[in-house]
Amino acid sequence: MSKLSKRLKEARAKIESNKTYPIEEAIKLIKETSQVKFDASIEVHAHLGIDPKKGDQIIRGAIVLPHGTGKVLKIAAFVPEGKIKEAKQAGADLAGGDELINEIKKTGKCDFDLAVATPEIMKNLAVIARTLGQKGLMPNPKMGTIDSDLKKMIGELKKGKVSYKNDDTANVHLLIGKVSFGEKELLENFQTFFDALKKSKPQSAKGVFFKSIHLASSMGPSVKIAV
C-alpha cells in the first residue's frame, strides 16, 4: 500500500472523516485543502438510492452550470456538408460530414472532448457508433447533443452545459468548477446540479434517494456534505 504524502496528510487532518458538512463549509474546506500546483478541478460524487440494473431508474440529464466548469472543451460537430460553416461559426472546433466520419472509421481516433450532431446525419454515424460509444462521445438527445439549432446547442455547451449519468454502482459524478472559482460560483453550480438530481428521482425508486454526497478536488481529500 502506498504511503500518504505529507501534503495529503495535512489536508486530511483539517477534515473530520465522520462528520457531514454544510455545503458552504465543504466548499471552503475543499479550497483550503487543495495544495497542488495547478488549478485543481472540483467534483461532486453522489451515491443514489437507485437500482442501476433497472431501466426505469437510470439517472441521466443535462444542465447549464451558471458559471461553467472552467474546462475548455473541444467540440466536434457532425453535420451535413452544407452546415459545416454554420457549425464552425457557432463555435465548433471541428466540423464535418461523411469525410470526418470516414476518417474516424479509418483511424479510430477522436481528437475532441464532446460530439454533437444534427438529426439528419445520425444514421451516418452508425459506422462509428461503437468507437464513439466506447469513448462516451455518441451524441444523444437526452444529453442535449443532437439538435438542428447548432448556434443554440453549441453555444450552451461552450457556456457550461454538462451532461451526467449514473454508473453501474449508482453513483453520479460531475465536475462543477475549479479551485480558483469563488465560493459563491461553486455554490451556485453545486445547487444547480443538486436541484436537477432531486427532480430526477424515479417514481419506482423507494427509500432514501441521496445516500451520500461528497465534494472533492483533484488529488485532494473528500468532504461529505449534509443533505
N, C-alpha and C positions, 0 to 999 in steps of 0.2 A: 504493500500500500504506500502511495506517495505521501511525503510529509507536506503539511501545510506551510506555506511561506509565512514569514514574519508579518508581511503586509496583510495577508488574509486573516491571520490570527488576530491582529489588532482590530481589523474591521469587524470580525465576528464578535469580538468582545463588547462592542457597542450595542449589540442586538441580543435581546433575551429570547432564546430559542423557543420557549414555551409560551411566549406572550403574543397576543394579536394586537396590532397597532391600528389606530385610525389612519385613514388613507393619507391625510395631511402630514402626520408624523412619519409615516412609512416613506413618503417621498423625500422628506428631509434626511432621513437615515440613509436612504439609497444614495443620495447625492454626496453625503458626508463620507460614506464608506467606499466610494469608488475612488481608487487610488492609482489606476492605470494611467499611462502617459498619453493615451488617446481619448477622444470623446466617446465614451462608452455608450452603448445602446441600453435602453431600459425596456424591459418586457414584463407583461402581465402573464401569469400562468394560472389558469382557472381549472380546478378539478370539479367536474359537474356530476350531479346525480342522474345520469342517463345510462342507458344500455346501448353502447355504440354498435352492437350487433343488430339492433332493430332499426330498420329504415326510417320509421316514423319518429325516431328520436335523434336523428342526425342534426347537429347544430352547424349551421352554415349561413354566412351572410357577408355583407359588405357595408362599410360605413366610411364617412368622410371625417377624419380627425380634424378638429378645428385648427390645430397648429402643425399638421403634418407629422411625419415620423423623423425628419431630419436626415433621411436617407434619400440619395438621388437615384431614382430608378431609370434604367434603360428600357424603354418600351418599344416593342416590335408590333407593327400593325399589319395584319393580313387583310388585304383589300384588293378589289378588282383593279386592273391596270389604270382605269380612268380615275381612281380615287387616291392614287399614291401621293400626288401633290397635295391633296386636301389633308391626308393623314399627317404628312410632314409639317404642314402649316399648323396643324392642330397640336403639334408637339411631339409626334412620334420620332424616336431616334433612328428607327429602321422601319421601312415600309415596302411592301411588295406583294405580288400575287403568286402566280404559278412558278415564276422564276425563283422566288425566295423559298417556296415550299419544296421545289425540286433540289435546291441547294442543301436544305436541311435534311432531306431524304438521303441525299448522296453522302454527306459528311457526318450527319448525326449531331452536329454542333449547334448549340443555341446560345449565341453570344448576346443575351438580353435577360433582364430580370422579370419581365412581365410581357404577356402577349395579349393582344386584343384583336377582334375581328368583326367584320360586318356580316350580317346573317347570310347573305348570298354566297359567301365564299367558304362557309363552314363545311360544306360537303367535300370541298377540295382538300381540306385538312385531314381527311381520313387516312391518307397515305403516311402522315407523320403523327397521327394521333398517339401512337404508342410512345414515340420519342418525347413529345410534348407532355404526355401524361406522366411519364416516369420522372420528369423534372418538375412536375406541378405547374406546368405552363399552359395547359389546354384552356382556351377561352371558354367561359361558362356564363350564361345569362344571370345565374344566381349570384355570381361574383362581380357582376357589373362589367364584364369584359367582352360582351357581344352587344353591339348596338349600331344602328345606322347613322346616328348622330356622333360623328367622330370628334367634333370640336368639344361637345359636352363630355363624352366618355373619357377621352384622353386628358382633357382639362382637369376633370375631377381627380383622376389618378395622379396627375402631377401635383395637385394641391394637397394630396394626403388621403385619397380614398384607398382603403385597405380591405382585404378580404380575410376571412378566417373560417376554420372548420375544425371540428373536434378530431382527435386522433383515436387510435384503437383502444387507448386506455382512458377515454372520456375526459381528456384534457384539451383545453383550447389555449393556444399561445399567441400573443400578439405584441409586436413592437409598438410602443406608444410614444417614443421620443428618445432624446439623448440627455446625458447628464448635464450638458450645457444649457438645456431648456430651463426656463424659470419654473418655480414651483406651481404657479398658477396655470401655466401652459400644460404642465404634466397632469395636474389635477383635472383640468377640463378635458384633456384627451382620455384620461382614465375613465372619467364619468360618462363620456360618450360611449365608450366600449362597454362599460358595465351596464348601462341602461339598455343597450342593444341586446346584450346577453340575457338580461332579465326578461325582456319581451319575447325572447325566442324559446322560452321554456315549453317543451312539448306537452300537450294535454295528457299524453299517456305516461309521462314521467312522474312518478309518485315520490313523496317524501321530500327531503331537503334537496334543493336544486344546486345551491352553491355549497359544496362540501368544503372547499378551501380555495383561497385566492392568495397568491404570493406575488410580490414585486421583486425584481432582481435586475442588477446591472451586469454587463459583460464582465466575467471573471470576478464578480463581487458576491457577497453573501445575499441571501434572500430574506425578505421580511414578510411575515404572514399578516394579512390585512383583515381587520374586523369587518364583517358584512352582516 
